[in-house]
Amino acid sequence: MKYFKLQLLIILLSLAMAAQDRAIIYLWPDAVPGETEEKHPAVISDNVSGGVTRLTDVTNPILTVFLPEKPNNSKAGIIVCPGGGYSILAIDKEGYEVAEWLNDLGYTAFVLEYRVPKKQKGAAQDVQQAIKLIRSKALKFNLDTHQIGLIGFSAGGHLSALASTNYKNSFYKKSDYLSDISPRPDFTMLIYPAYLDKGEGKTIDANFKFDEQVPPFFIFGTADDYYGNSSLVMAQALRNNETSVELHVYNNGGHGYGLRKGNTAAETWPILAEKWLKNITKKH
């Protein structure tokens, strides 16, 4: 019991440090579409296995702003979508730590706390609203409105892919000043994405819509990942659509490794993604 309390205290302190001096943007200042529960702060899960902070019971989605000390010249803003099987959010491992890495590269990052658990429709609404909000605040954060991207992990990868292929379909009723702002991301990165092969015979999810305006993709996965087929079918669908896609399949590494040291895949994808990002943000 004492050990658990110590772990919980460490988590609370780490969250406080991560959020220190960082702005919070509420996605829905008024009513949250389709949400039946009252707004309240996300709940920190008792499960701290693997040294991961897990959030659940998100009813008031937010973006946490991470500003780089030394911005690069791209003026790109990147929304980070953590994974967690649509049940929790691995908020530090696939959120804050990723945002800090992007800051080190000179990019402005925004960590998305989308609705969980088991609220995929709400999560889809949240990511569309997040893209619109950041685009609307481009001047405030010194961003280019044509340089707004996504990076998603596991379920967050599924969410990012959904937003990147369904930008013509609004997931909620247009009713505010953001109505006419595009929810289309300008580039998308999927790191060990999951659930993309829900089509017949483990083919691409039929909910993804491909046209000539689908943004360029960077995809990284591993051969030994249980969800590894998702990377393959997405890359194939993008190739068939003649969309720019860079796919990397590493031999091993499993799933859910983030960018923490000790896993070769975790140490490899950031190097490849950094090169791709530099190239893609110069093209726009």
ROTORLO-880785 format. One record per atom (N, C-alpha, C, CB): x negated, y negated, z. Coordinates in steps of 0.05 Angstrom, whole numbers, padded with zeros to 5 digits, always signed. Atoms other than C-alpha are relative to their C-alpha. Glycine has a CB too. Example, Ala and Ser with C-alpha at 12.3 -4.5 7.8 and 13.67 -1.06 7.14 Angstrom:
-00018+00024+00000 -00246+00090+00156 -00018-00024+00000 +00020-00001+00025 +00016+00024-00001 -00273+00021+00143 +00015-00022+00014 -00009-00009-00029 
end
This chain:
-00017+00024+00000 +00000+00000+00000 -00017-00025+00000 +00019+00000+00024 +00018+00022-00001 -00057-00047+00018 -00014-00004-00027 -00021+00004+00022 +00013+00001+00027 -00091-00030-00049 +00019-00013-00020 -00008+00028-00009 -00020+00011+00018 -00027-00046-00087 +00003-00030+00004 +00027+00014+00003 -00003+00028-00006 -00019-00113-00051 -00025-00016-00010 +00004-00005+00030 +00024+00013+00010 -00091-00130-00068 +00000-00003-00030 -00025+00016+00009 -00002+00000+00029 -00081-00112-00141 +00020-00022-00009 +00008+00027-00011 -00020+00020+00008 -00018-00155-00144 -00010-00028+00005 +00026+00005+00017 +00012+00026-00005 -00055-00213-00112 -00019-00008-00021 -00013-00001+00028 +00019+00005+00021 -00110-00207-00163 +00014-00008-00026 -00018+00024-00005 -00016+00006+00024 -00059-00207-00219 +00012-00028+00001 +00022+00021-00004 -00012+00026-00003 -00023-00268-00192 -00021-00022-00003 +00014-00002+00027 +00021+00019+00003 -00089-00305-00186 -00010-00003-00028 -00023+00007+00019 +00009+00001+00028 -00110-00286-00256 +00020-00014-00018 -00005+00029-00010 -00020+00014+00016 -00044-00309-00285 +00000-00030+00006 +00028+00011+00007 +00001+00028-00007 -00050-00374-00247 -00023-00014-00013 -00001-00004+00030 +00024+00011+00013 -00120-00385-00274 +00004-00003-00030 -00024+00017+00006 -00005+00001+00029 -00098-00369-00345 +00018-00023-00007 +00012+00027-00009 -00020+00020+00005 -00041-00418-00340 -00009-00028+00008 +00026+00007+00013 +00009+00025-00011 -00082-00473-00306 -00005-00020-00022 -00026+00004+00015 +00003+00022+00018 -00078-00539-00343 +00010+00007-00029 -00028-00009-00001 -00010-00007+00027 -00041-00506-00401 +00029-00008-00002 -00004+00030-00006 -00027+00009+00004 +00022-00535-00429 +00018+00024-00006 +00002-00020-00023 -00020-00021+00005 +00085-00492-00432 +00022-00012-00018 +00012+00011+00027 -00022+00009+00017 +00136-00499-00488 +00023+00020+00002 -00010-00002-00030 -00023-00017-00002 +00205-00472-00475 +00013+00002-00028 +00020-00011+00021 -00012-00003+00027 +00235-00443-00539 +00028-00010-00002 -00001+00029-00008 -00028+00006+00001 +00306-00455-00520 +00007-00018+00025 +00018+00026+00001 -00005+00018-00023 +00315-00517-00475 +00029+00002+00010 -00005-00029-00008 -00028-00004-00008 +00390-00505-00476 +00006+00030+00002 +00019-00014-00021 -00008-00029-00002 +00426-00438-00483 -00019+00017-00017 +00029+00004-00009 +00015-00020+00015 +00385-00378-00505 +00019+00017-00016 -00018+00017+00019 -00020-00014+00016 +00422-00346-00564 +00002+00029+00007 -00007-00003-00029 -00005-00028-00005 +00454-00280-00546 -00009+00010+00027 -00014+00017-00020 +00009-00008-00026 +00424-00279-00476 +00022-00001+00020 -00024-00018+00009 -00022-00001-00019 +00472-00257-00422 -00010-00006+00029 +00013+00028-00001 +00010+00005-00026 +00426-00265-00362 -00008-00029+00004 -00025+00018+00006 +00008+00028-00005 +00410-00331-00328 -00030-00003-00005 +00007-00008+00029 +00028+00005+00004 +00343-00363-00343 -00015+00003+00026 -00004-00028-00013 +00017-00002-00024 +00288-00345-00294 -00028+00007-00010 +00011+00021+00020 +00027-00008+00008 +00212-00334-00295 -00002+00029-00006 -00020-00009+00021 +00005-00028+00006 +00187-00269-00325 -00009+00014+00025 -00021+00003-00022 +00007-00017-00023 +00177-00212-00275 -00026+00015-00006 +00023+00020+00006 +00025-00015+00002 +00108-00183-00263 +00005+00029+00008 -00023-00013+00017 -00004-00028-00006 +00111-00107-00267 -00018+00010+00022 -00003+00016-00025 +00017-00013-00020 +00085-00064-00210 -00021+00017-00013 +00018+00017+00019 +00019-00017+00015 +00049-00023-00263 -00025-00016-00008 +00013+00013-00024 +00025+00015+00007 -00023-00049-00265 -00021+00019-00011 -00011-00014+00025 +00019-00020+00010 -00054+00013-00296 -00016-00012-00023 +00015+00026-00010 +00018+00010+00021 -00113+00000-00342 -00009-00029+00003 +00013+00003-00026 +00007+00028-00004 -00123-00068-00311 +00016-00019-00017 -00029-00004-00005 -00017+00016+00018 -00066-00096-00352 +00023-00013+00016 +00012+00017-00023 -00022+00014-00011 -00017-00149-00329 +00024+00003-00018 -00006-00030+00006 -00024-00005+00016 +00053-00131-00353 +00023-00017+00009 +00008+00030+00001 -00023+00016-00006 +00111-00179-00357 +00025+00014-00011 -00002-00028-00012 -00025-00011+00010 +00183-00157-00363 +00023-00019+00009 +00005+00029+00011 -00024+00016-00007 +00254-00185-00355 -00004-00029-00008 +00005+00002+00031 +00003+00027+00011 +00240-00245-00399 +00027-00010-00010 -00021-00001-00023 -00026+00011+00008 +00303-00287-00405 -00003-00029-00010 +00020+00001+00023 +00004+00028+00008 +00273-00356-00418 -00027-00001-00015 -00001-00019+00026 +00025-00003+00016 +00221-00347-00474 -00016-00026-00001 +00006+00009-00028 +00017+00023+00000 +00161-00393-00474 -00024+00005-00018 -00010-00007+00028 +00026+00000+00013 +00097-00410-00511 -00020-00013+00019 +00000-00014-00028 +00021+00012-00016 +00034-00421-00471 -00022-00010-00019 -00012+00020+00021 +00018+00013+00019 -00013-00470-00506 -00029+00004+00009 +00007-00030-00002 +00029-00002-00004 -00088-00455-00512 -00014-00018-00020 -00009+00030-00002 +00014+00019+00018 -00128-00513-00540 -00030+00005+00001 +00006-00029+00009 +00029-00005+00001 -00200-00502-00564 -00016-00025+00010 -00009+00007-00028 +00018+00022-00008 -00256-00544-00533 -00012-00013-00025 -00021+00010+00019 +00013+00010+00024 -00288-00550-00602 +00017+00010-00024 -00029+00010-00002 -00017-00009+00023 -00234-00546-00657 -00016+00002-00025 +00023-00020-00004 +00012-00001+00026 -00256-00523-00725 +00015-00018-00019 -00001+00030-00011 -00012+00019+00019 -00236-00559-00789 +00025+00011-00013 -00021-00007-00021 -00023-00013+00014 -00179-00512-00808 +00027-00013+00007 +00000+00029+00006 -00025+00010-00010 -00125-00546-00767 +00022+00022+00001 +00010-00024-00017 -00018-00023-00001 -00094-00477-00761 +00010+00005+00029 -00013+00026-00011 -00012-00008-00025 -00047-00457-00705 +00009+00029-00002 +00023-00018+00008 -00005-00029+00002 -00039-00383-00688 +00017+00009+00024 -00026+00016-00001 -00018-00010-00021 +00019-00353-00648 -00007+00029+00005 +00030-00002-00009 +00009-00027-00009 -00002-00291-00608 +00024+00015+00011 -00022-00002+00021 -00023-00016-00008 +00051-00236-00601 -00010+00025+00014 +00018+00007-00024 +00010-00024-00013 +00031-00185-00547 +00019+00024-00005 -00001-00006+00030 -00016-00025+00003 +00054-00113-00550 +00011+00009+00027 -00016+00022-00013 -00012-00011-00024 +00089-00069-00500 +00025+00016-00005 +00006-00022+00020 -00022-00018+00006 +00139-00026-00536 +00028-00013+00002 +00000+00023+00017 -00025+00015-00004 +00192-00081-00531 +00012+00004+00028 +00021+00007-00022 -00009-00004-00028 +00197-00062-00457 -00014-00019+00018 -00005+00029+00008 +00016+00019-00016 +00140-00104-00428 -00017-00016-00019 -00017+00015+00021 +00019+00015+00016 +00089-00154-00452 -00027+00004+00014 +00008-00030-00002 +00027-00002-00010 +00015-00138-00442 -00013-00028-00002 -00018+00022-00015 +00004+00029+00003 +00007-00212-00429 -00029-00009+00001 +00016-00014+00020 +00028+00008-00001 -00066-00215-00411 -00017+00014-00022 -00012+00007+00027 +00016-00015+00019 -00097-00160-00454 +00006-00006-00029 +00004+00030+00005 -00007+00005+00027 -00059-00176-00517 +00012-00028-00004 +00020+00021-00010 -00010+00027+00001 -00041-00248-00502 -00021-00021+00007 +00024-00003+00019 +00018+00020-00009 -00084-00294-00460 -00029+00005-00010 +00000-00002+00030 +00027-00005+00008 -00149-00259-00476 -00004-00004-00030 -00008+00029+00007 +00001+00004+00029 -00134-00261-00550 -00001-00030-00006 +00023+00013-00015 -00001+00029+00004 -00117-00335-00546 -00027-00013+00007 +00022-00013+00017 +00026+00011-00007 -00183-00350-00511 -00021+00007-00021 -00009+00011+00027 +00018-00007+00022 -00220-00312-00566 +00005-00019-00024 +00004+00029-00008 -00006+00018+00022 -00184-00354-00618 -00011-00028+00006 +00030-00001-00005 +00011+00026-00008 -00203-00417-00579 -00030-00001-00005 +00006-00006+00029 +00029-00001+00004 -00276-00395-00581 -00007-00004-00030 -00011+00026+00010 +00004+00003+00029 -00269-00394-00657 +00009-00027-00010 +00014+00022-00015 -00009+00027+00008 -00240-00464-00657 +00029-00003-00008 -00017-00009-00022 -00028+00001+00007 -00167-00446-00668 +00018-00007+00024 +00009+00027-00012 -00020+00005-00020 -00108-00472-00629 +00019+00025+00001 +00017-00026-00006 -00016-00025-00003 -00068-00413-00601 +00024-00005+00019 -00017+00023+00011 -00025+00001-00016 +00001-00403-00571 +00009+00028+00006 +00022-00016-00016 -00008-00027-00008 +00018-00341-00531 +00031+00001+00004 -00014+00009+00026 -00029-00002-00001 +00091-00320-00541 +00010+00020+00020 +00010+00007-00028 -00015-00018-00018 +00132-00291-00485 +00028+00003-00011 +00001-00011+00030 -00026-00005+00012 +00189-00262-00524 +00016+00018+00018 -00003+00012-00028 -00018-00014-00018 +00249-00228-00494 -00004+00031+00001 +00029-00005-00008 +00002-00028-00006 +00241-00159-00463 +00015+00004+00027 -00029+00011+00002 +00004-00024+00015 +00261-00106-00445 +00023+00006-00020 -00003+00024+00019 -00019-00011+00019 +00297-00074-00505 +00018-00022-00011 +00016+00022+00013 -00016+00022+00012 +00319-00140-00536 -00013-00008-00026 +00001-00024+00020 +00014+00005+00025 +00291-00134-00606 +00013-00023-00016 +00000+00025-00017 -00014+00022+00015 +00344-00180-00636 -00008-00027+00012 +00030+00003+00001 +00009+00025-00013 +00327-00233-00584 -00029-00006-00005 +00005+00003+00030 +00028+00004+00006 +00253-00223-00596 -00004-00011-00028 -00016+00026+00003 +00001+00010+00028 +00264-00234-00671 +00008-00030-00001 +00018+00017-00018 -00009+00028-00002 +00301-00299-00655 -00022-00017+00012 +00026-00003+00017 +00021+00015-00014 +00244-00320-00609 -00023-00006-00018 -00009+00015+00024 +00024+00005+00016 +00188-00311-00659 +00007-00020-00023 -00010+00026-00012 -00007+00020+00020 +00226-00349-00713 +00001-00028+00012 +00027+00007-00012 -00002+00026-00014 +00240-00406-00664 -00028-00010+00006 +00017+00002+00025 +00027+00008-00007 +00167-00406-00643 -00014-00012-00024 -00016+00025+00011 +00013+00010+00024 +00142-00415-00714 +00011-00028-00007 +00005+00020-00024 -00012+00026+00006 +00191-00472-00726 -00009-00021+00020 +00030+00002+00001 +00008+00020-00020 +00173-00506-00660 -00029-00009-00004 +00003+00013+00027 +00028+00008+00003 +00098-00504-00672 -00003-00017-00026 -00018+00025-00002 +00001+00015+00025 +00108-00529-00743 +00011-00029+00005 +00016+00013-00023 -00012+00026-00007 +00151-00586-00715 -00019-00017+00017 +00027+00003+00013 +00018+00014-00018 +00096-00604-00666 -00028-00001-00011 -00001+00014+00028 +00026-00001+00013 +00039-00601-00716 -00016-00025+00005 +00003+00004-00030 +00015+00025-00004 +00021-00674-00708 -00010-00002+00029 +00019-00024-00006 +00008+00000-00028 +00019-00668-00632 -00025+00016+00005 +00022+00009+00018 +00022-00018-00005 -00030-00610-00635 -00022-00002-00022 +00010+00028+00002 +00020+00004+00022 -00069-00636-00696 -00002+00025-00018 -00028-00007+00011 -00002-00023+00016 -00046-00578-00739 +00010-00007-00028 +00018+00021+00012 -00011+00002+00027 -00032-00570-00813 +00025+00017-00001 -00022+00010-00022 -00025-00015+00001 +00040-00549-00824 -00001+00024-00018 +00023-00018-00008 +00004-00023+00018 +00015-00501-00878 -00022+00019+00010 -00006-00010-00028 +00020-00017-00012 -00033-00467-00830 +00010+00012+00026 -00027-00016+00005 -00012-00012-00024 +00013-00434-00780 +00001+00030-00004 +00029-00012+00006 +00002-00029+00004 -00002-00360-00771 +00009+00016+00024 -00028+00008-00007 -00008-00019-00021 +00015-00299-00729 -00022+00021+00003 +00027+00013-00006 +00016-00024-00006 -00026-00245-00695 +00016+00017+00020 -00029-00007+00010 -00017-00017-00017 +00012-00186-00666 -00013+00027+00006 +00026+00004-00013 +00011-00026-00009 -00007-00123-00628 +00022+00019+00006 -00018-00004+00025 -00019-00021-00005 +00032-00058-00628 +00029-00010-00006 -00002+00009+00030 -00027+00010+00005 +00106-00079-00619 -00001-00029-00009 +00017+00003+00025 +00003+00027+00009 +00082-00150-00627 -00008-00001-00030 -00021-00015+00016 +00007-00002+00028 +00054-00128-00694 +00025+00005-00017 -00020+00023-00005 -00026-00004+00014 +00123-00102-00714 +00015-00026-00001 +00017+00021+00015 -00014+00026-00001 +00153-00169-00692 -00012-00019-00020 -00001-00011+00028 +00014+00018+00019 +00101-00207-00733 +00006+00007-00029 -00030+00000+00005 -00007-00010+00027 +00114-00164-00794 +00028-00007-00008 -00005+00030-00003 -00028+00007+00004 +00188-00175-00787 +00004-00029-00007 +00018+00007+00024 -00002+00029+00005 +00181-00250-00784 -00013-00008-00026 -00014-00016+00023 +00015+00007+00025 +00132-00250-00843 +00014+00009-00025 -00027+00013+00001 -00014-00010+00024 +00180-00213-00889 +00030-00008+00000 -00002+00030-00001 -00028+00007-00002 +00247-00241-00866 +00004-00030+00005 +00014+00015+00023 -00001+00029-00005 +00234-00316-00866 +00023-00013-00014 -00026-00012-00009 -00023+00012+00014 +00292-00327-00914 +00026+00006+00015 +00002+00012-00029 -00024-00007-00016 +00341-00296-00864 -00003-00011+00028 +00003+00031+00001 +00000+00011-00027 +00356-00335-00801 +00012+00021+00019 +00016-00027+00001 -00009-00019-00019 +00362-00289-00741 +00020-00012+00020 -00024+00012+00015 -00019+00013-00018 +00406-00340-00705 +00013-00023-00015 -00014-00010+00026 -00015+00021+00013 +00456-00394-00722 -00015-00026+00001 +00027-00003+00014 +00014+00026+00002 +00423-00458-00746 +00018-00022+00012 -00008-00006-00029 -00017+00020-00013 +00447-00513-00700 -00015-00023+00012 +00015+00014+00021 +00015+00022-00013 +00390-00559-00679 -00019-00014-00020 -00016+00010+00023 +00017+00016+00017 +00337-00606-00706 -00021+00016-00015 -00014-00021+00016 +00019-00018+00014 +00294-00547-00727 +00012+00015-00023 -00011+00020+00020 -00015-00016+00020 +00346-00520-00775 -00013+00001-00027 +00028-00010-00003 +00011+00002+00027 +00311-00544-00838 -00030+00006-00001 +00006-00027-00011 +00028-00007+00000 +00241-00524-00817 -00004+00029-00006 -00013-00007+00028 +00004-00027+00008 +00213-00462-00848 -00011+00018+00022 -00020+00001-00024 +00011-00019-00019 +00202-00400-00804 -00021+00019-00012 +00022+00016+00012 +00019-00017+00014 +00153-00370-00854 -00028-00005+00010 +00002-00005-00031 +00028+00004-00008 +00083-00359-00826 -00017-00002-00026 -00010+00023+00018 +00017+00003+00024 +00026-00377-00873 -00021+00023-00002 -00015-00027+00002 +00017-00024+00000 -00016-00316-00854 +00006+00017+00024 -00031-00008+00000 -00008-00018-00021 -00008-00255-00811 -00021+00021+00005 +00027+00014-00007 +00019-00021-00007 -00054-00208-00773 +00015+00021+00018 -00024-00012+00015 -00012-00022-00015 -00030-00140-00748 -00023+00017+00011 +00019+00017-00018 +00020-00017-00013 -00074-00103-00698 +00014+00024+00013 -00017-00017+00021 -00013-00026-00007 -00055-00030-00687 +00031-00004+00002 -00011+00010+00027 -00029+00004-00001 +00018-00046-00706 +00015+00027+00003 +00009-00014-00026 -00017-00023-00004 +00074+00002-00688 +00027-00004-00012 +00003+00007+00030 -00029+00000+00008 +00144+00020-00713 +00005-00011-00028 +00015-00016+00020 -00004+00011+00027 +00132-00004-00785 +00009+00022-00019 -00025-00012-00010 -00006-00022+00018 +00146+00065-00814 +00026+00014+00007 -00022+00021+00000 -00026-00010-00007 +00219+00072-00795 +00018+00007-00024 +00015-00020+00017 -00015-00008+00023 +00241+00085-00866 +00001+00030-00003 -00013-00013-00025 -00003-00029+00004 +00260+00154-00893 -00027+00012-00006 +00020+00005-00024 +00026-00014+00004 +00202+00202-00889 -00024-00015+00009 -00003+00007-00029 +00021+00016-00011 +00161+00154-00847 -00011-00020-00020 -00022+00017+00011 +00008+00021+00019 +00159+00102-00903 +00005-00027+00014 +00016+00003-00026 -00003+00027-00011 +00162+00027-00893 +00028-00005+00009 -00009-00020-00021 -00026+00008-00011 +00218+00000-00851 +00016-00015-00020 -00004-00017+00026 -00017+00013+00020 +00276-00019-00896 +00008-00028+00008 +00025+00017-00004 -00008+00027-00008 +00288-00082-00855 -00021-00021-00009 +00002-00001+00031 +00020+00019+00010 +00225-00113-00884 +00006-00006-00029 -00029+00012+00002 -00007+00009+00027 +00238-00154-00947 -00025-00012-00013 +00023-00021+00002 +00025+00009+00014 +00182-00165-00997 +00006-00016-00025 -00018+00024-00007 -00002+00016+00024 +00179-00221-01047 -00026-00015-00005 +00024-00021+00002 +00025+00012+00008 +00127-00266-01080 -00011-00020+00021 +00004-00014-00026 +00009+00019-00020 +00123-00312-01019 -00008+00013+00026 +00022-00020+00005 +00009-00013-00024 +00105-00260-00967 -00029-00009+00004 +00002+00031-00002 +00026+00011-00005 +00042-00288-00934 -00022+00022-00001 -00001-00014+00027 +00022-00019-00001 -00027-00255-00936 -00003+00013+00027 -00027-00014-00008 +00002-00017-00024 -00041-00200-00885 -00028+00010+00005 +00019+00023-00001 +00024-00015-00010 -00100-00174-00845 +00011+00022+00018 -00021-00018+00015 -00010-00023-00016 -00087-00104-00816 -00023+00017+00009 +00020+00017-00017 +00020-00017-00011 -00130-00064-00770 +00013+00022+00017 -00021-00016+00018 -00010-00023-00015 -00116+00006-00743 -00021+00021+00002 +00026+00011-00012 +00019-00022-00003 -00149+00071-00725 +00014+00026-00009 -00010+00003+00028 -00010-00025+00009 -00141+00141-00753 +00012+00017+00022 -00022+00016-00015 -00010-00017-00022 -00129+00172-00685 +00023-00014+00016 -00023+00006+00019 -00023+00013-00013 -00073+00123-00666 +00026+00014-00007 +00001-00030-00009 -00025-00013+00004 -00006+00157-00657 +00018-00016-00019 +00015+00004+00027 -00016+00017+00018 +00025+00097-00693 -00016-00009-00025 +00009-00025+00016 +00018+00008+00022 -00031+00094-00745 +00013-00001-00027 -00022+00018-00001 -00013+00000+00026 +00016+00108-00803 +00012-00028-00007 +00022+00021-00002 -00012+00026+00004 +00047+00039-00793 -00019-00018-00016 +00006-00013+00027 +00020+00016+00015 -00017+00005-00817 -00001+00007-00029 -00027+00002+00012 +00003-00010+00028 -00020+00048-00879 +00024-00007-00017 -00004+00030+00001 -00023+00005+00016 +00052+00041-00902 +00004-00030-00004 +00025+00012+00014 -00003+00029+00004 +00051-00034-00891 -00019-00010-00021 -00005-00015+00027 +00020+00008+00020 -00013-00042-00931 +00009+00009-00028 -00027+00012+00007 -00010-00009+00026 +00017+00000-00987 +00023-00017-00010 +00008+00029+00002 -00023+00016+00008 +00081-00040-00988 -00009-00028-00009 +00020-00003+00023 +00010+00026+00008 +00042-00105-00991 -00015+00002-00027 -00019-00011+00022 +00015-00004+00026 -00003-00078-01047 +00020+00003-00022 -00018+00025+00002 -00021-00004+00021 +00059-00056-01086 +00013-00027-00007 +00021+00020+00009 -00013+00027+00003 +00086-00127-01076 -00020-00020-00012 +00011-00010+00026 +00021+00017+00010 +00020-00155-01102 -00006-00023+00019 +00007-00011-00028 +00006+00019-00021 +00011-00192-01036 -00029+00005+00010 +00020+00003+00024 +00027-00003-00010 -00059-00205-01011 +00000+00014+00027 -00014-00028+00003 +00001-00015-00025 -00076-00154-00958 -00028+00012+00004 +00021+00024+00000 +00025-00013-00007 -00140-00132-00923 +00005+00020+00022 -00021-00022+00009 -00005-00023-00019 -00135-00064-00889 -00026+00012+00009 +00018+00021-00014 +00022-00014-00011 -00185-00033-00842 +00010+00023+00017 -00019-00019+00017 -00008-00023-00016 -00176+00037-00814 -00026+00012+00012 +00015+00022-00016 +00024-00010-00014 -00229+00055-00762 +00005+00029+00008 -00006-00017+00025 -00003-00029-00005 -00242+00128-00746 +00014+00006+00027 -00027+00013+00000 -00012-00006-00026 -00224+00126-00672 +00001-00025+00017 -00016+00022+00015 -00005+00024-00017 -00203+00079-00617 +00027+00002+00014 -00002-00025-00016 -00026-00004-00012 -00132+00101-00603 +00018-00024-00004 -00003+00005+00030 -00021+00021+00002 -00080+00048-00587 -00002-00018+00025 +00028+00012-00003 -00003+00018-00023 -00073-00013-00542 -00026-00008+00012 +00016+00014+00021 +00027+00006-00011 -00147-00031-00535 -00006-00030+00001 -00021+00013-00016 +00006+00029-00001 -00141-00106-00545 -00027-00006-00012 +00002-00010+00028 +00027+00005+00009 -00210-00135-00552 -00020+00003+00024 -00002-00028-00011 +00017-00005-00023 -00240-00110-00487 -00024+00018-00007 +00016+00012+00023 +00024-00015+00005 -00310-00083-00487 +00002+00029+00009 -00024-00014+00014 +00000-00029-00008 -00323-00008-00484 +00014+00017-00020 +00012+00003+00026 -00013-00015+00021 -00280+00012-00543 -00010-00011-00027 +00032-00003+00002 +00013+00009+00025 -00315+00009-00611 +00020-00015-00018 -00013+00023-00014 -00020+00013+00017 -00251-00009-00648 +00006-00028+00011 +00026+00017+00000 -00005+00026-00013 -00238-00065-00598 -00022-00020-00005 +00005+00003+00029 +00023+00017+00004 -00307-00092-00611 -00004-00006-00030 -00025+00013+00011 +00004+00003+00029 -00301-00085-00687 +00020-00018-00013 +00002+00028-00013 -00020+00016+00014 -00235-00116-00707 -00003-00030+00002 +00027+00008+00009 +00003+00030-00001 -00250-00186-00680 -00020-00011-00019 -00007-00008+00028 +00021+00008+00019 -00312-00190-00724 +00012-00002-00028 -00024+00019+00001 -00012-00001+00027 -00273-00171-00786 +00022-00022-00002 +00012+00028-00006 -00021+00020+00001 -00214-00215-00768 -00010-00029-00001 +00018+00003+00025 +00012+00027+00001 -00259-00275-00756 -00007-00008-00028 -00024-00001+00019 +00008+00005+00027 -00287-00270-00826 +00024-00005-00018 -00017+00023-00011 -00024+00003+00016 -00218-00261-00856 +00014-00027+00005 +00020+00023+00005 -00013+00025-00008 -00190-00320-00817 -00015-00024-00013 +00000-00003+00030 +00015+00022+00011 -00246-00366-00840 +00006-00003-00030 -00030+00004+00004 -00006+00000+00028 -00232-00347-00912 +00028-00009-00006 -00005+00028-00012 -00029+00005+00006 -00156-00350-00910 +00008-00028+00007 +00017+00020+00015 -00008+00027-00008 -00152-00416-00874 -00013-00022-00017 -00007-00005+00029 +00012+00018+00020 -00196-00448-00928 +00017-00001-00025 -00028+00008-00006 -00015-00002+00026 -00148-00427-00983 +00024-00017-00001 +00008+00029-00005 -00025+00015+00000 -00088-00466-00961 -00004-00029-00005 +00015+00005+00026 
end
